[in-house]
Amino acid sequence: MRWLSSPLRDCASPREATVPPRSRVFIYLGLVVTLLLLSYQLILDRAPSIGTSWTTIQGIIVADDDRFVPDVVPAEKELVLAAMQASNMSWVEEHLPEWRVNIYRADAKHGDGGLTVPVNKGNEAMVYLTYVFDISTLQSSIPSSKVVIMLMAFFTSYIIDRYWSLPEVSIFLHGGRYQWHVDNPLYDSVISISHLNLAFVKEAGYVNLRCAWSVGCPAELEPARYLRERPEDKAHPTAVEYPDRFMELFPHAELPEAVGTPCCSQFALSKTKIHEQSLEDYVRLQRWLMDTDLDAGISGRILEYSWHMIFGKPAQYCIDQRECYCQTYGYCNMTDSDIQKQWVWRGLQLPEGWPEESETAE
């Protein structure tokens, strides 16, 4: 039976006619195998890394070594901003064109394009991540702790996404340009970012963008005493919860007598400092946020007064204000009067029309 017969076979050249049918089968098979091998090699050559080791960390698949580099060429410095779809973020491009910007929009879907937080979260904390409000202007009816929760998710998402392709310096902050806690007379994030001493960030590893002690310093919490006495402090629920939650976040650390640091969860990190912890550590932090049974107000405050310790600073990390302004922003030789005027409490909402109304709002 001539099962390979075809009209073309009858017209074959004399040389082809001399090749037995069985031999041609092996020739065809050899060509197919060769093509498959070449295709496989091409796939390997185009892959992000040959021999990359992968692991699953609490349900998230990640590369577990620095041979895997995502298709992102990091800049020297990058901003990580928390925003919503409706947030007007044009101020960043207009005033900080030299920075690479990562704008995470909490209410964006993955199919919309752009950056957002993971969608496979179902607990209370992640509900707040899609809570419909514009964090570019903090309203008095919206606790700042909700913004802290949002930043926590954005922060961990950014670190997990970019762990192997980080810039030398990353700054994490809220999406609004003018905010009550920004540490300069105009409460202007553009000023803080533009004046930030990047060399100091690389040296210190972690730098709080706020130097003013008002709100957070010298001691905001007393975890050890609250663990011993278990007071019913209804006026300060964060203090009541903090001892147990500290032990969840830092299972191998001694519970401190006092915790203090300037508020309000805006800080800069060096790549070296981020890499002092494993990728698994950051996934664990994200999982803690997703699984906590605390309401957003309390969990947000717990995180607010834990960031500095997460990045290796002592529990009480309140740098002398004069020294802090000099190292962080280059504002050296400040007098006591200068420091008092650098940041003034105006409440959780800046006057309407700020900064145009700044002169009349004194």
C-alpha positions as CSV (number, residue, x, y, z in Angstrom):
1,M,0.0,0.0,0.0
2,R,1.5,3.3,-1.1
3,W,0.2,5.4,1.9
4,L,2.6,8.3,1.1
5,S,1.7,8.3,-2.6
6,S,0.6,11.6,-4.2
7,P,0.4,13.0,-7.7
8,L,3.7,14.8,-7.0
9,R,5.5,11.6,-6.2
10,D,5.0,10.3,-9.8
11,C,6.8,13.4,-11.0
12,A,9.7,13.1,-8.6
13,S,13.2,13.5,-9.9
14,P,15.3,10.4,-10.4
15,R,17.4,11.2,-7.3
16,E,14.2,11.4,-5.1
17,A,13.0,8.2,-6.7
18,T,16.0,6.4,-5.3
19,V,15.1,7.3,-1.7
20,P,13.0,4.5,-0.1
21,P,9.6,5.6,1.3
22,R,10.6,4.5,4.9
23,S,13.7,6.8,4.7
24,R,11.6,9.8,3.7
25,V,9.4,9.3,6.7
26,F,12.5,9.5,9.0
27,I,13.6,12.6,7.1
28,Y,10.3,14.3,7.6
29,L,10.3,13.4,11.3
30,G,13.8,14.7,11.7
31,L,12.8,18.0,10.1
32,V,9.8,18.3,12.5
33,V,11.9,17.6,15.5
34,T,14.5,20.1,14.4
35,L,11.8,22.8,14.0
36,L,10.4,22.0,17.4
37,L,13.8,22.3,19.0
38,L,14.5,25.6,17.3
39,S,11.1,27.0,18.4
40,Y,11.7,25.9,22.0
41,Q,15.1,27.6,22.0
42,L,13.6,30.7,20.6
43,I,11.1,30.8,23.4
44,L,13.8,30.3,26.0
45,D,15.8,33.1,24.5
46,R,12.9,35.5,24.7
47,A,11.9,34.5,28.2
48,P,12.7,37.0,31.1
49,S,15.2,34.6,32.5
50,I,16.5,31.1,31.9
51,G,16.4,29.0,35.0
52,T,14.4,31.5,37.1
53,S,13.2,29.9,40.2
54,W,9.5,30.5,41.0
55,T,7.6,30.1,44.2
56,T,4.1,30.6,45.5
57,I,3.9,32.8,48.6
58,Q,0.5,32.7,50.3
59,G,-1.2,32.3,47.0
60,I,0.9,34.8,45.0
61,I,3.3,33.5,42.4
62,V,6.6,35.4,42.4
63,A,10.1,35.0,41.2
64,D,12.3,34.2,44.2
65,D,15.7,35.4,42.9
66,D,17.2,38.5,41.3
67,R,17.6,36.8,37.9
68,F,14.0,37.7,37.1
69,V,13.7,41.3,36.0
70,P,10.3,42.5,34.9
71,D,10.0,44.6,31.7
72,V,10.6,47.8,33.6
73,V,13.8,49.8,33.4
74,P,13.9,51.6,36.8
75,A,14.7,55.3,37.0
76,E,17.0,56.7,39.6
77,K,14.0,58.0,41.6
78,E,10.3,57.2,41.5
79,L,7.1,58.4,43.1
80,V,4.4,56.0,44.3
81,L,1.1,57.8,44.7
82,A,-2.3,56.6,46.0
83,A,-5.2,58.0,44.0
84,M,-8.7,57.2,42.6
85,Q,-9.9,57.3,39.0
86,A,-11.3,60.7,39.5
87,S,-8.2,62.2,41.2
88,N,-6.5,65.0,39.2
89,M,-2.9,64.1,39.3
90,S,-1.7,66.6,36.7
91,W,0.2,68.5,39.3
92,V,2.9,65.7,39.3
93,E,3.7,65.9,35.6
94,E,3.5,69.7,35.6
95,H,5.8,70.3,38.5
96,L,7.9,67.1,38.9
97,P,8.7,66.1,35.3
98,E,12.1,64.7,36.3
99,W,10.5,62.0,38.4
100,R,9.1,58.7,37.2
101,V,5.6,58.4,38.6
102,N,3.6,55.3,39.6
103,I,0.0,56.3,40.2
104,Y,-2.1,53.5,41.8
105,R,-5.8,54.1,41.4
106,A,-7.8,52.1,44.0
107,D,-11.0,51.9,42.0
108,A,-9.4,50.9,38.7
109,K,-10.0,47.5,37.3
110,H,-7.1,45.4,35.9
111,G,-8.6,45.6,32.4
112,D,-8.7,49.4,32.5
113,G,-4.9,49.6,32.2
114,G,-2.7,51.5,34.6
115,L,-1.8,50.5,38.1
116,T,-4.2,49.3,40.7
117,V,-4.2,47.0,43.8
118,P,-4.9,43.2,43.7
119,V,-8.6,42.3,43.2
120,N,-8.6,39.0,45.0
121,K,-9.2,40.5,48.4
122,G,-12.5,40.2,50.2
123,N,-12.0,41.5,53.7
124,E,-12.9,44.8,55.3
125,A,-9.6,46.6,54.7
126,M,-9.7,46.0,50.9
127,V,-13.2,47.4,50.8
128,Y,-11.8,50.7,51.9
129,L,-9.4,50.5,49.1
130,T,-12.3,51.0,46.7
131,Y,-14.2,53.4,48.9
132,V,-15.3,56.2,46.5
133,F,-13.6,59.4,47.6
134,D,-10.8,61.5,46.2
135,I,-7.8,61.5,48.5
136,S,-6.4,64.5,46.8
137,T,-8.3,66.5,49.3
138,L,-8.9,65.0,52.8
139,Q,-12.3,65.9,54.1
140,S,-12.9,66.1,57.8
141,S,-15.5,63.3,57.4
142,I,-12.9,60.9,56.1
143,P,-10.5,59.6,58.7
144,S,-6.9,59.8,57.5
145,S,-6.4,56.2,58.7
146,K,-8.4,55.1,55.6
147,V,-5.7,56.8,53.5
148,V,-3.1,54.9,55.5
149,I,-4.9,51.6,54.7
150,M,-4.9,52.5,51.0
151,L,-1.2,53.4,51.1
152,M,-0.4,50.1,52.8
153,A,-2.0,48.2,49.9
154,F,-0.3,50.4,47.3
155,F,3.0,50.1,49.0
156,T,2.9,46.3,49.2
157,S,1.6,46.1,45.7
158,Y,4.4,48.3,44.4
159,I,7.1,46.4,46.3
160,I,5.9,43.0,45.3
161,D,5.5,44.1,41.7
162,R,8.8,45.8,41.5
163,Y,11.0,44.0,44.0
164,W,13.6,43.1,41.5
165,S,13.5,46.3,39.5
166,L,13.4,49.0,42.1
167,P,14.9,52.5,41.6
168,E,17.6,53.8,44.0
169,V,15.0,55.9,45.8
170,S,11.2,55.4,46.1
171,I,8.9,58.0,47.7
172,F,5.5,56.8,49.0
173,L,2.8,59.5,49.5
174,H,-0.8,60.5,49.2
175,G,-2.1,61.7,45.9
176,G,-3.1,65.2,46.8
177,R,-0.6,68.1,46.3
178,Y,-1.8,70.1,49.3
179,Q,-2.4,68.2,52.6
180,W,-2.7,69.3,56.2
181,H,0.3,67.2,57.4
182,V,2.8,68.1,54.6
183,D,5.8,69.6,56.4
184,N,6.3,73.1,55.0
185,P,4.4,76.4,55.4
186,L,2.4,75.9,52.2
187,Y,1.6,72.2,53.0
188,D,2.8,71.6,49.4
189,S,4.0,68.1,48.4
190,V,5.9,69.6,45.4
191,I,8.1,71.5,47.8
192,S,8.8,68.5,50.0
193,I,9.6,66.3,47.0
194,S,11.8,68.9,45.2
195,H,13.8,69.7,48.3
196,L,14.3,66.1,49.6
197,N,17.9,65.2,50.1
198,L,18.2,62.0,48.1
199,A,21.7,61.3,49.3
200,F,20.4,61.3,52.9
201,V,17.7,58.8,51.9
202,K,20.3,56.5,50.4
203,E,22.3,56.8,53.6
204,A,19.5,56.4,56.1
205,G,17.5,53.9,54.1
206,Y,14.2,55.1,55.6
207,V,13.3,58.8,55.8
208,N,10.0,60.1,57.1
209,L,8.9,63.1,55.1
210,R,7.8,64.8,58.2
211,C,10.1,66.3,60.8
212,A,7.5,68.2,63.0
213,W,6.9,66.4,66.3
214,S,3.3,67.6,66.6
215,V,1.2,64.4,66.1
216,G,3.2,61.3,66.9
217,C,6.2,62.4,69.0
218,P,7.8,61.9,71.4
219,A,5.6,58.9,72.3
220,E,2.2,58.1,70.8
221,L,1.7,54.6,72.2
222,E,2.7,52.6,75.3
223,P,2.4,48.9,74.2
224,A,4.2,47.2,77.1
225,R,2.1,49.0,79.7
226,Y,-1.1,48.4,77.9
227,L,-0.3,44.7,77.6
228,R,0.4,44.5,81.4
229,E,-2.5,46.5,82.6
230,R,-5.1,45.9,79.8
231,P,-6.9,49.2,80.5
232,E,-10.3,49.9,79.0
233,D,-9.2,53.0,77.2
234,K,-12.2,53.7,74.9
235,A,-10.8,57.1,74.0
236,H,-7.7,55.4,72.5
237,P,-8.7,52.1,70.9
238,T,-5.5,52.0,68.8
239,A,-3.4,51.9,72.0
240,V,-5.5,49.0,73.3
241,E,-5.1,46.9,70.2
242,Y,-1.5,47.8,69.5
243,P,0.3,45.3,71.8
244,D,-1.4,42.2,70.2
245,R,-1.1,43.6,66.7
246,F,2.5,44.5,67.2
247,M,3.2,40.9,68.1
248,E,1.5,39.8,64.8
249,L,3.5,42.2,62.7
250,F,6.8,41.6,64.6
251,P,6.6,38.1,66.0
252,H,10.2,37.9,67.0
253,A,10.6,41.4,68.5
254,E,10.3,42.6,72.1
255,L,7.3,44.7,72.8
256,P,8.5,48.3,73.3
257,E,7.6,50.5,76.2
258,A,6.9,53.4,74.0
259,V,6.3,54.0,70.2
260,G,6.7,57.4,68.7
261,T,7.3,58.8,65.2
262,P,6.0,61.8,63.2
263,C,2.8,61.0,61.4
264,C,1.4,60.5,58.7
265,S,2.7,57.5,56.5
266,Q,4.6,59.5,53.9
267,F,8.2,58.4,53.5
268,A,11.1,57.7,51.3
269,L,13.1,54.4,50.9
270,S,16.3,53.3,49.4
271,K,16.5,50.2,47.3
272,T,19.0,48.8,49.6
273,K,16.7,49.2,52.6
274,I,13.8,47.5,50.8
275,H,16.0,44.6,49.9
276,E,17.0,44.0,53.5
277,Q,13.7,42.1,53.8
278,S,12.7,39.2,51.6
279,L,9.8,39.3,49.1
280,E,8.0,36.9,51.4
281,D,8.1,39.5,54.2
282,Y,6.2,42.0,52.1
283,V,3.6,39.4,51.0
284,R,3.1,38.6,54.7
285,L,2.5,42.3,55.4
286,Q,-0.1,42.5,52.6
287,R,-1.7,39.4,53.9
288,W,-1.9,40.9,57.3
289,L,-3.8,43.9,55.9
290,M,-6.2,41.6,54.0
291,D,-6.9,39.3,56.9
292,T,-7.0,41.7,59.9
293,D,-10.4,41.9,61.7
294,L,-9.8,45.5,62.9
295,D,-11.7,48.3,61.4
296,A,-9.8,50.7,59.1
297,G,-9.5,53.4,61.7
298,I,-7.5,51.2,64.1
299,S,-5.5,49.1,61.6
300,G,-4.5,52.3,59.8
301,R,-3.1,53.9,62.9
302,I,-1.3,50.7,63.8
303,L,0.4,50.7,60.5
304,E,1.1,54.4,60.7
305,Y,3.2,53.8,63.9
306,S,4.9,50.7,62.5
307,W,6.5,51.7,59.2
308,H,9.7,53.0,60.8
309,M,10.2,49.7,62.7
310,I,9.4,47.7,59.6
311,F,12.4,49.4,58.1
312,G,14.8,48.9,61.0
313,K,14.4,52.1,63.1
314,P,13.9,52.1,66.8
315,A,10.4,52.2,68.3
316,Q,10.9,55.8,69.3
317,Y,12.2,57.4,66.2
318,C,11.8,61.2,66.8
319,I,14.8,62.9,65.3
320,D,15.6,66.4,66.7
321,Q,13.7,68.7,64.5
322,R,16.6,71.0,63.7
323,E,18.7,68.0,62.7
324,C,15.9,66.5,60.7
325,Y,15.2,69.6,58.6
326,C,18.8,70.0,57.9
327,Q,19.5,66.4,56.8
328,T,16.1,65.7,55.1
329,Y,15.6,69.0,53.2
330,G,18.8,71.0,53.6
331,Y,17.1,73.6,55.9
332,C,20.1,74.1,58.1
333,N,20.7,76.7,60.8
334,M,17.0,77.0,61.6
335,T,16.1,79.0,64.7
336,D,13.4,78.0,67.1
337,S,11.1,80.6,65.4
338,D,11.8,79.1,62.0
339,I,10.9,75.7,63.3
340,Q,7.7,76.9,64.8
341,K,6.7,78.5,61.5
342,Q,7.7,75.6,59.4
343,W,4.5,73.7,60.2
344,V,1.4,75.0,61.9
345,W,-1.7,73.0,62.9
346,R,-4.7,74.1,60.8
347,G,-6.9,71.0,61.4
348,L,-7.6,68.0,59.2
349,Q,-8.7,70.2,56.3
350,L,-6.9,73.2,54.8
351,P,-8.8,76.4,54.4
352,E,-11.0,76.5,51.3
353,G,-9.2,77.9,48.3
354,W,-5.7,77.0,49.6
355,P,-3.1,78.1,48.8
356,E,-4.5,81.2,47.2
357,E,-6.1,82.0,50.5
358,S,-2.9,81.3,52.5
359,E,-2.1,85.0,53.2
360,T,-5.6,85.6,54.6
361,A,-5.7,82.3,56.5
362,E,-3.0,83.4,59.0
